[in-house]
């Protein structure tokens, strides 16, 4: 038993505000009004009885002092803390917000001094510079690999034609590792949750995120938030799986919002269960500010704001039968696709919606649609919609493109159809930060590859075709992050065919092969590209590093090779004008780096000469050892030659000696038949 605080009556004059009192393991919640107080006594999961007390009764209650008895024990202290976490800050309505405090807090509140005293300041202890790796004097990039039980971080030292080790740790993660979008953090996954690490070479743990049995993680574009996902099988086979999604603040580790439910609550399309959950469930938008995130539900798109982590306008965007949506990479604009309804009576459509106003900026109706895929250009300047349509007989499908010019007035739309409408679209890719795109179309094993530009030669604002490459062994496109260069890759069934192509000059720079290659990834600067063979193949596991123009720089073989990932870089701090000025004066700046490259080349040459000299010395040492042994056995050789002392091979006399040797003797009786004369 415990007593109520004697200062309780003074709280009765508070304005419309909800105040909760937690007493040890007992829970007492009070909701205050102008002339009343609701006392909520918890008995079972916040389902209890509400008791209304007037202020007069409340003052009487306070005057009882130590004679007031509190409700019976309702659970452990941990349960009270959990109840506070779940109820503090809850909005009862627009005018009332539920605030909850532990009972021990009231002693601290009552002891607040009347006179303000400046707080004691602790000395500042600077932490490690998490961007230190960007200040590498050689302007190198880092990469991470997983092989066997080891996770390793390297510098890509292309000048010395080998990777330079930075950090290695066995059993660092239980699943996979993932860089944050700007390269500040490296995330690892464990049974208890996720963790982020940072630094140039130390990789100290910066924060933990508790989420048991976490399976998947996703960073917001600005690295402010981390989303974690887990699926839990029920103890009762008749029950459904349970999905848990948490959104953490990366710097503090605090859970900002959690979502729980059955797989059907998060499934997209007609597929139910865990298989129908598409990752990431929440898609981030609105540029690098991390202001909005959204997920798709049945006939709705729920858009949340990170200021309150609640729905915008407290309601979802209703879109009947919505099938897909995607954010602009730079602006708070959502592109969504709605299929045909009513057996074709209501056409399919693609819409652009502005957030947070939810205003529809543009809409395009589409007829006889089988499927749609949407592709944003990296700057958000263009949106390409690949539309698969039925023919009039509905016996076959042909493909075309709807091209939206987002930054132009009224968002004009242009239709692009291939010369052969029946060509199958194998791959599509925008040029990063550019105006061109590439399409692989046709039938395997040798489809065609066409390049287009959203800018015509006369700047008429119409899409123009640049060229078509016939009969290429390719099924994937990999643009350089800086544009201009592209790799036409033949993965899987094409056994790692590579063609390095210059789109500015419309010419092939090199052709190569990385047999059985499964992955291709450009470094963030566009200077180098990695091709890898992971453990899906049992042989030739490892990765190759190439220059942008197709020169093989070095190879690294690793058994049980699982993962390769370049460390991303944040956007440049230079203005567009400064970058343009540097490009104009590149020859002046490049002299310094050319001199450094020359020094490295000379150093490598000197190292090669030193290596050859050491090999020569090793060879001569081996020869001298055998000569010494040859001299020590001279008498034995002389004895074997019947006293002949000379070792010269030319001083010899050839003799022919015949030797007869009886190998075996056998007797056999032969029968002889003499004829009669």
VOGU-3710 file (C-alpha; in Angstrom, 3 decimals, decimal comma):
1> xxxxxxxxxx> 0,000/0,000/0,000  1,193/3,527/-0,771  -0,124/7,005/-0,179  -1,255/9,612/-2,664  0,834/12,780/-2,925  -0,276/15,626/-0,671  0,204/18,130/-3,487  -2,361/16,433/-5,675  -5,042/19,102/-5,141  -2,864/21,828/-6,630
11> xxxxxxxxxx> -2,854/19,995/-9,952  -6,634/20,305/-10,198  -6,368/23,851/-11,536  -4,472/22,783/-14,671  -6,078/23,671/-18,027  -7,371/21,015/-20,386  -4,467/18,620/-20,232  -4,220/14,917/-19,536  -1,929/13,842/-16,720  -1,109/10,262/-15,794
21> xxxxxxxxxx> 0,281/9,080/-12,461  2,237/5,834/-12,173  2,821/4,553/-8,644  5,477/1,814/-8,569  3,836/-1,209/-10,179  0,354/0,281/-9,760  -1,201/2,393/-12,484  -3,430/5,408/-11,881  -4,316/7,645/-14,818  -6,001/10,991/-14,239
31> xxxxxxxxxx> -7,620/13,086/-16,970  -8,129/16,653/-15,845  -10,824/19,080/-16,919  -11,895/22,465/-15,633  -14,199/21,066/-12,980  -13,675/17,346/-13,003  -11,121/14,569/-12,938  -11,404/11,129/-14,491  -9,536/8,432/-12,575  -8,778/5,384/-14,697
41> xxxxxxxxxx> -7,778/2,301/-12,723  -6,049/-0,246/-14,939  -7,116/-3,816/-14,391  -6,454/-5,643/-17,656  -4,521/-4,220/-20,625  -5,862/-0,697/-20,086  -9,428/-2,030/-19,983  -10,721/-0,861/-16,590  -13,243/1,476/-15,030  -13,485/5,248/-15,389
51> xxxxxxxxxx> -14,402/7,127/-12,215  -15,457/10,768/-12,463  -14,564/12,974/-9,525  -15,459/16,619/-9,060  -12,838/19,052/-7,840  -14,431/19,143/-4,403  -14,119/15,383/-4,096  -10,579/15,602/-5,430  -9,560/18,143/-2,780  -11,058/15,917/-0,124
61> xxxxxxxxxx> -9,087/13,043/-1,545  -5,900/15,088/-1,359  -6,585/16,148/2,237  -6,708/12,509/3,322  -2,943/12,458/2,816  -1,317/9,231/3,954  -4,694/7,662/4,695  -5,501/7,354/0,977  -5,004/3,845/-0,340  -4,079/3,248/-3,959
71> xxxxxxxxxx> -5,488/0,513/-6,209  -4,321/-3,062/-5,824  -1,098/-4,260/-7,435  -1,523/-4,393/-11,194  1,782/-5,818/-12,419  5,513/-5,314/-12,521  7,322/-2,014/-12,895  8,200/-3,000/-16,449  4,502/-3,171/-17,304  3,968/0,345/-15,977
81> xxxxxxxxxx> 6,882/1,623/-18,043  5,467/-0,105/-21,113  2,056/1,450/-20,460  3,683/4,885/-20,241  5,496/4,335/-23,517  2,279/3,348/-25,291  0,010/6,056/-23,879  2,204/9,154/-23,454  1,431/11,738/-26,124  -1,729/10,023/-27,352
91> xxxxxxxxxx> -4,185/12,485/-28,949  -7,631/12,066/-27,391  -9,011/14,718/-29,732  -7,865/18,030/-31,195  -7,956/19,788/-27,824  -6,696/17,035/-25,506  -3,331/15,285/-25,510  -2,690/12,466/-23,094  0,486/13,005/-21,023  1,847/10,301/-18,743
101> xxxxxxxxxx> 4,456/10,517/-15,975  5,926/8,061/-13,529  4,907/8,667/-9,908  8,542/9,222/-8,950  8,652/12,173/-11,342  6,347/14,232/-9,130  8,910/14,460/-6,334  11,346/15,819/-8,875  8,754/18,260/-10,219  7,983/19,584/-6,707
111> xxxxxxxxxx> 11,678/20,126/-5,968  12,283/22,454/-8,890  13,897/25,604/-7,390  12,259/28,984/-7,866  15,527/30,575/-8,949  17,136/29,448/-12,181  20,699/28,245/-12,034  22,745/27,637/-15,172  23,337/23,926/-15,757  26,795/22,529/-15,358
121> xxxxxxxxxx> 28,397/22,165/-18,755  30,414/19,079/-19,576  33,582/19,427/-21,626  33,080/18,663/-25,296  34,678/15,454/-26,458  34,648/15,286/-30,246  33,802/11,945/-31,766  35,264/10,370/-34,844  34,735/12,224/-38,105  32,339/9,931/-39,965
131> xxxxxxxxxx> 33,228/11,628/-43,276  36,977/11,105/-42,843  37,052/8,496/-45,592  36,061/11,185/-48,111  39,349/13,010/-47,399  41,598/10,263/-48,726  44,611/11,908/-50,369  44,463/9,474/-53,266  40,713/10,081/-53,800  40,035/6,366/-53,543
141> xxxxxxxxxx> 36,702/4,684/-52,905  35,957/1,987/-50,368  34,190/-1,320/-50,916  32,904/-4,078/-48,674  32,827/-7,808/-49,406  31,534/-10,876/-47,587  33,161/-14,262/-48,094  32,846/-17,240/-45,807  32,437/-15,925/-42,259  34,483/-12,763/-42,909
151> xxxxxxxxxx> 33,363/-9,249/-43,779  36,139/-7,019/-45,148  36,433/-3,363/-46,128  39,053/-2,305/-48,709  40,318/0,767/-50,490  40,139/0,356/-54,248  43,782/1,136/-55,029  43,593/0,934/-58,803  46,943/2,678/-59,251  48,723/-0,159/-57,491
161> xxxxxxxxxx> 46,429/-2,700/-59,155  45,253/-4,242/-55,893  42,836/-3,584/-53,018  44,267/-2,157/-49,803  42,808/-3,722/-46,610  41,049/-1,346/-44,204  39,086/-3,467/-41,738  38,295/-7,151/-41,336  36,013/-8,867/-38,873  34,728/-12,458/-38,715
171> xxxxxxxxxx> 31,045/-13,072/-37,970  30,352/-9,340/-38,221  26,818/-9,955/-39,467  24,421/-12,876/-39,441  22,835/-12,089/-42,795  24,138/-9,286/-45,023  25,583/-5,791/-44,739  24,237/-2,577/-46,240  25,714/0,883/-46,725  23,525/3,879/-45,955
181> xxxxxxxxxx> 22,583/5,958/-49,045  25,240/8,628/-48,387  27,911/6,186/-47,212  28,032/7,403/-43,598  27,025/4,098/-41,995  27,472/0,391/-42,540  24,536/-1,621/-41,181  24,747/-5,204/-39,947  21,942/-7,620/-39,068  21,754/-9,812/-35,967
191> xxxxxxxxxx> 19,192/-11,946/-34,168  18,621/-9,230/-31,565  18,294/-6,438/-34,139  20,414/-4,228/-36,378  23,482/-2,068/-35,741  25,253/0,738/-37,595  29,010/1,296/-37,737  31,043/4,192/-39,062  34,433/5,734/-39,650  37,203/5,557/-42,216
201> xxxxxxxxxx> 39,100/2,632/-40,751  37,992/1,872/-37,197  34,308/1,110/-37,860  33,150/1,602/-34,289  29,575/0,709/-33,434  27,514/3,896/-33,344  24,025/2,643/-32,463  21,971/-0,493/-31,868  18,359/-0,997/-32,923  16,503/-3,665/-30,963
211> xxxxxxxxxx> 14,261/-5,738/-33,230  14,285/-9,514/-32,588  14,630/-11,744/-35,666  15,019/-8,793/-38,024  15,254/-9,913/-41,640  15,357/-6,750/-43,772  16,449/-3,140/-43,321  16,105/0,060/-45,328  17,524/3,565/-44,850  15,734/6,783/-45,660
221> xxxxxxxxxx> 17,468/8,749/-48,467  18,872/11,304/-46,011  20,039/8,620/-43,517  17,852/10,040/-40,721  15,731/6,905/-40,277  16,166/3,146/-40,428  13,265/0,809/-41,217  13,467/-2,787/-39,956  11,239/-5,734/-40,864  10,568/-9,150/-39,357
231> xxxxxxxxxx> 8,063/-11,935/-39,905  7,171/-14,198/-36,984  5,569/-17,608/-37,342  2,639/-18,232/-34,966  2,746/-20,799/-32,193  -0,664/-22,022/-33,332  -0,587/-23,321/-36,946  -4,101/-22,005/-37,475  -3,012/-18,424/-36,835  -1,400/-16,171/-39,426
241> xxxxxxxxxx> 2,175/-14,938/-39,445  2,852/-11,664/-37,670  4,649/-8,797/-39,409  6,551/-6,202/-37,367  8,000/-3,038/-38,928  9,867/-0,450/-36,847  11,089/2,989/-37,903  14,091/4,159/-35,849  15,850/7,478/-35,543  19,374/6,554/-36,648
251> xxxxxxxxxx> 21,201/8,936/-34,299  19,210/8,307/-31,107  18,029/4,733/-31,690  14,504/5,694/-30,638  11,508/3,970/-32,224  9,596/6,744/-33,973  6,727/4,550/-35,195  5,951/0,850/-35,363  3,532/-1,090/-37,542  2,238/-4,555/-36,701
261> xxxxxxxxxx> -0,252/-6,854/-38,344  -0,820/-9,915/-40,472  0,907/-10,347/-43,851  -2,375/-9,537/-45,606  -2,252/-6,071/-44,023  1,006/-5,365/-45,861  0,592/-7,513/-48,993  0,400/-5,850/-52,404  -1,709/-7,143/-55,267  -3,607/-10,390/-55,266
271> xxxxxxxxxx> -0,885/-12,440/-53,586  -1,565/-12,941/-49,897  0,630/-14,092/-47,048  4,301/-13,299/-46,488  5,050/-13,885/-50,189  2,798/-10,958/-51,066  4,786/-8,479/-48,943  6,969/-6,386/-51,234  10,111/-4,831/-49,757  10,508/-2,048/-49,019
281> xxxxxxxxxx> 6,990/-1,801/-47,620  7,464/1,923/-46,995  8,874/4,015/-49,821  10,607/7,285/-49,036  10,083/10,433/-51,062  10,436/14,171/-51,113  14,174/14,352/-51,802  16,905/14,116/-49,159  14,895/15,825/-46,397  13,172/12,568/-45,376
291> xxxxxxxxxx> 9,893/14,439/-44,923  7,476/11,819/-46,269  7,122/8,070/-46,580  4,234/6,034/-47,951  2,898/2,541/-48,392  0,189/1,087/-50,565  -2,881/-0,639/-49,181  -6,154/-1,847/-50,614  -7,586/1,079/-52,600  -5,432/3,582/-50,679
301> xxxxxxxxxx> -1,955/5,067/-50,531  -1,057/6,007/-46,965  1,342/8,961/-46,868  3,015/9,831/-43,552  4,997/12,882/-42,490  8,068/12,466/-40,302  7,353/15,539/-38,197  4,605/13,669/-36,335  4,873/10,211/-37,967  1,163/10,329/-38,647
311> xxxxxxxxxx> -0,923/10,386/-41,808  -1,048/13,646/-43,720  -4,401/15,262/-42,898  -5,037/12,167/-40,736  -6,341/10,178/-43,694  -5,007/8,110/-46,566  -5,174/9,030/-50,224  -8,074/7,013/-51,656  -7,307/5,549/-55,095  -9,666/2,831/-56,260
321> xxxxxxxxxx> -7,836/-0,353/-57,299  -4,355/1,246/-57,227  -1,700/-1,285/-58,272  1,642/0,532/-58,005  3,220/3,851/-57,070  6,679/5,423/-56,908  8,173/8,698/-55,651  10,092/11,258/-57,650  13,762/11,009/-56,565  13,970/14,752/-55,880
331> xxxxxxxxxx> 10,473/16,185/-55,336  7,412/15,270/-53,221  5,535/13,900/-56,227  3,956/10,445/-56,428  3,377/8,618/-59,707  0,656/5,969/-59,428  -0,862/3,397/-61,751  -4,500/2,261/-61,749  -5,489/-0,627/-64,079  -8,656/-0,854/-66,131
341> xxxxxxxxxx> -11,931/-1,333/-64,283  -15,313/-2,662/-65,280  -14,039/-4,922/-68,035  -12,434/-2,030/-69,895  -15,281/0,466/-69,523  -13,069/2,574/-67,243  -9,575/3,010/-68,734  -6,321/2,519/-66,905  -4,483/5,655/-65,884  -1,188/7,034/-64,682
351> xxxxxxxxxx> -1,427/10,039/-62,361  1,048/12,457/-60,810  0,049/13,649/-57,329  1,663/16,499/-55,387  2,351/15,946/-51,683  1,258/17,188/-49,158  -1,575/18,992/-50,973  -2,620/15,718/-52,707  -3,320/17,751/-55,840  -3,332/15,809/-59,109
361> xxxxxxxxxx> -0,767/17,473/-61,399  -1,251/15,320/-64,502  -3,224/12,295/-65,619  -2,999/10,066/-68,670  -5,709/7,545/-69,570  -4,527/4,300/-71,158  -6,602/1,728/-73,041  -6,266/-2,048/-73,569  -3,521/-2,164/-70,938  -1,992/-5,430/-69,796
371> xxxxxxxxxx> 0,676/-4,024/-67,477  2,627/-0,848/-66,643  6,098/-0,166/-65,243  7,279/3,305/-64,196  10,888/4,554/-64,365  12,013/7,909/-62,903  15,119/9,693/-64,171  17,573/10,342/-61,303  17,022/14,124/-61,258  13,242/13,780/-61,444
381> xxxxxxxxxx> 13,189/15,565/-64,823  11,495/12,732/-66,714  9,190/9,794/-66,064  8,994/6,877/-68,485  5,978/4,564/-68,338  6,363/1,251/-70,162  2,885/0,191/-71,275  2,090/-3,346/-72,403  -1,093/-3,316/-74,489  -3,324/-5,944/-76,022
391> xxxxxxxxxx> -3,858/-5,958/-79,757  -7,408/-5,622/-81,070  -7,766/-9,400/-81,184  -6,262/-9,646/-77,673  -4,174/-12,592/-78,852  -0,836/-10,821/-78,454  0,808/-7,917/-76,625  2,869/-4,990/-77,896  4,807/-2,378/-75,926  5,140/1,402/-76,047
401> xxxxxxxxxx> 6,372/4,211/-73,805  4,637/7,269/-72,346  7,294/9,910/-71,608  6,460/12,681/-69,097  8,528/15,900/-69,048  8,057/16,746/-65,360  9,863/20,098/-65,203  8,202/21,620/-68,260  5,002/23,638/-68,229  1,801/21,552/-67,970
411> xxxxxxxxxx> 3,953/18,373/-67,957  3,706/17,419/-71,658  3,534/13,714/-72,551  5,074/12,068/-75,587  4,358/8,596/-76,968  7,249/6,431/-78,183  6,718/3,195/-80,083  9,434/0,908/-81,400  9,783/0,324/-85,120  8,772/-3,272/-84,554
421> xxxxxxxxxx> 5,853/-3,119/-82,123  6,067/-6,844/-81,464  9,587/-6,592/-80,023  9,793/-7,726/-76,423  11,296/-5,164/-74,024  14,084/-6,881/-72,093  15,574/-3,903/-70,224  15,195/-0,126/-69,855  17,534/2,355/-68,136  17,821/6,150/-67,858
431> xxxxxxxxxx> 21,186/7,877/-68,077  21,916/9,233/-64,549  21,744/13,035/-64,421  21,154/13,046/-68,173  18,523/13,106/-70,885  19,201/9,802/-72,661  17,891/6,291/-72,139  18,623/2,843/-73,502  16,282/-0,022/-74,375  17,082/-3,678/-75,042
441> xxxxxxxxxx> 14,396/-5,088/-77,303  13,853/-8,111/-79,503  14,237/-11,831/-79,043  17,077/-13,717/-77,418  19,810/-14,721/-77,920  20,790/-11,571/-79,867  18,415/-8,674/-79,210  18,902/-5,096/-80,404  19,839/-2,110/-78,231  18,480/1,362/-79,039
451> xxxxxxxxxx> 19,511/4,709/-77,570  17,175/7,714/-77,414  17,444/11,329/-76,269  14,748/13,561/-74,799  16,455/16,436/-76,618  16,351/16,582/-80,404  19,076/18,121/-82,552  16,920/21,203/-83,177  15,737/21,359/-79,535  12,154/20,853/-80,671
461> xxxxxxxxxx> 11,215/19,153/-77,410  10,622/15,759/-78,996  12,317/12,466/-78,294  14,877/11,470/-80,902  16,572/8,198/-81,706  20,375/8,184/-81,553  21,284/4,715/-82,828  20,407/1,022/-82,743  22,994/-1,697/-82,150  21,966/-4,911/-83,861
471> xxxxxxxxxx> 22,338/-8,439/-82,519  24,056/-7,886/-79,175  24,638/-10,570/-76,544  23,154/-8,502/-73,727  20,232/-8,652/-71,323  21,124/-5,888/-68,822  22,148/-2,213/-68,919  24,502/-0,501/-66,460  25,003/3,250/-66,890  27,964/4,988/-65,289
481> xxxxxxxxxx> 26,806/7,227/-62,380  28,300/10,187/-64,237  26,534/9,287/-67,481  28,058/9,015/-70,972  29,390/5,450/-70,566  27,322/2,287/-70,356  28,006/-1,434/-70,053  25,947/-3,726/-72,246  26,047/-6,891/-70,173  25,093/-10,462/-70,863
491> xxxxxxxxxx> 24,513/-12,108/-67,500  23,169/-15,528/-66,550  22,648/-17,367/-69,853  25,115/-15,109/-71,698  27,996/-16,127/-69,369  29,271/-12,653/-68,522  29,687/-10,930/-71,896  30,658/-7,251/-71,437  30,683/-4,385/-73,921  31,893/-0,949/-72,792
501> xxxxxxxxxx> 30,109/1,663/-74,907  30,611/5,438/-75,260  27,209/7,016/-75,928  28,690/10,454/-76,700  30,746/9,045/-79,566  28,381/6,129/-80,290  31,285/3,702/-80,365  32,426/0,572/-78,545  35,487/1,132/-76,370  36,154/-2,506/-75,450
511> xxxxxxxxxx> 34,617/-5,953/-75,269  35,460/-8,417/-72,526  34,157/-11,360/-70,571  33,890/-12,262/-66,913  32,767/-15,852/-67,158  29,644/-16,640/-65,110  29,412/-13,058/-63,759  26,319/-12,543/-61,597  26,645/-8,884/-60,518  27,897/-5,607/-61,981
521> xxxxxxxxxx> 28,261/-2,383/-59,992  29,848/0,964/-60,858  31,777/2,838/-58,199  30,052/6,118/-57,159  32,455/8,267/-59,221  32,055/6,358/-62,479  35,815/5,723/-62,762  35,766/1,995/-62,076  33,322/-0,864/-62,310  33,246/-4,207/-60,520
531> xxxxxxxxxx> 31,995/-7,516/-61,859  31,488/-10,400/-59,457  30,764/-14,117/-59,392  28,959/-14,951/-56,161  28,450/-18,303/-54,484  25,438/-19,151/-56,644  28,191/-20,648/-58,805  30,618/-23,052/-57,189  33,608/-22,031/-59,322  35,572/-18,814/-59,963
541> xxxxxxxxxx> 34,098/-16,958/-56,977  35,457/-13,426/-56,572  35,442/-10,052/-58,295  37,204/-8,129/-61,059  37,887/-4,386/-61,131  37,793/-2,662/-64,537  38,438/0,874/-65,699  35,515/2,802/-67,199  36,801/2,039/-70,709  37,019/-1,727/-70,231
551> xxxxxxxxxx> 40,611/-2,367/-69,108  40,938/-5,163/-66,549  42,923/-3,773/-63,610  43,024/-6,662/-61,140  41,234/-9,796/-59,952  40,481/-11,061/-56,453  39,405/-14,674/-55,938  37,439/-15,574/-52,795  35,871/-18,894/-51,873  32,217/-18,746/-50,791
561> xxxxxxxxxx> 31,877/-15,171/-52,045  28,498/-13,702/-51,038  28,401/-9,939/-51,468  30,146/-6,942/-53,028  29,127/-3,295/-52,473  30,810/0,040/-53,147  30,604/2,661/-50,395  28,294/5,452/-51,671  29,381/9,086/-51,735  27,245/12,084/-50,722
571> xxxxxxxxxx> 26,393/14,636/-53,425  29,100/17,107/-54,344  29,188/20,345/-52,355  30,275/22,277/-55,441  27,773/24,363/-57,344  26,929/23,569/-60,958  28,877/26,662/-62,055  31,980/25,538/-60,138  31,799/22,039/-61,608  31,465/23,525/-65,087
581> xxxxxxxxxx> 34,494/25,745/-64,443  36,534/22,737/-63,327  35,505/20,829/-66,456  36,677/23,713/-68,644  40,067/23,869/-66,888  40,455/20,128/-66,492  43,732/20,022/-68,405  45,301/22,463/-65,953  44,143/20,468/-62,928  44,954/17,122/-64,496
591> xxxxxxxxxx> 48,692/17,872/-64,768  49,097/17,266/-61,058  47,337/13,902/-61,212  49,127/12,875/-64,383  52,421/13,543/-62,606  51,263/11,442/-59,654  50,196/8,665/-62,018  53,604/8,848/-63,682  55,323/8,564/-60,306  53,180/5,572/-59,408
601> xxxxxxxxxx> 53,914/4,013/-62,790  57,648/4,507/-62,264  57,337/3,091/-58,767  55,524/0,050/-60,114  58,208/-0,331/-62,785  60,891/-0,091/-60,116  59,028/-2,648/-58,039  58,823/-4,934/-61,062  62,567/-4,541/-61,666  63,267/-5,254/-58,014
611> xxxxxxxxxx> 61,050/-8,317/-58,189  62,874/-9,591/-61,277  66,259/-8,942/-59,605  65,198/-10,931/-56,551  64,001/-13,781/-58,751  67,339/-13,756/-60,591  69,270/-13,846/-57,307  67,116/-16,709/-56,101  67,818/-18,600/-59,331  71,573/-18,021/-59,093
621> xxxxxxxxxx> 71,563/-19,156/-55,470  69,790/-22,354/-56,462  72,292/-22,997/-59,299  75,274/-22,450/-56,975  73,856/-24,916/-54,452  73,563/-27,571/-57,151  77,095/-26,831/-58,395  78,393/-27,308/-54,862  76,566/-30,625/-54,571  77,909/-31,616/-57,988
631> xxxxxxxxxx> 81,480/-30,977/-56,810  80,982/-32,982/-53,619  79,904/-36,038/-55,656  82,850/-35,871/-58,091  84,763/-38,846/-56,612  81,640/-40,982/-56,684  81,136/-40,167/-60,361  84,808/-40,961/-61,098  84,442/-44,347/-59,463  81,310/-45,088/-61,473
641> xxxxxxxxxx> 83,261/-44,235/-64,673  86,064/-46,731/-63,949  88,456/-44,013/-62,805  87,723/-41,523/-65,558  88,055/-38,090/-63,906  86,675/-35,833/-66,622  83,077/-34,509/-66,325  83,102/-33,034/-69,790  80,311/-34,550/-71,801  82,262/-34,182/-75,073
651> xxxxxxxxxx> 85,268/-36,218/-73,838  83,961/-39,698/-74,258  84,488/-42,836/-76,374  81,516/-44,709/-77,670  81,704/-48,493/-77,403  79,152/-50,959/-78,654  78,819/-53,903/-76,323  76,581/-56,890/-76,923  75,347/-58,691/-73,883  73,489/-61,986/-74,054
661> xxxxxxxxxx> 71,434/-62,977/-71,097  69,392/-66,141/-70,671  66,075/-65,093/-69,314  64,362/-68,512/-69,127  64,858/-72,163/-70,097  61,978/-74,504/-70,795  61,799/-78,114/-72,094  58,993/-79,332/-74,316  58,448/-82,797/-75,909  57,362/-82,587/-79,495
671> xxxxxxx> 55,642/-85,429/-81,309  57,020/-86,098/-84,786  54,992/-88,080/-87,324  57,246/-89,861/-89,929  55,456/-90,709/-93,070  55,846/-94,128/-94,856  57,715/-94,238/-98,130
//
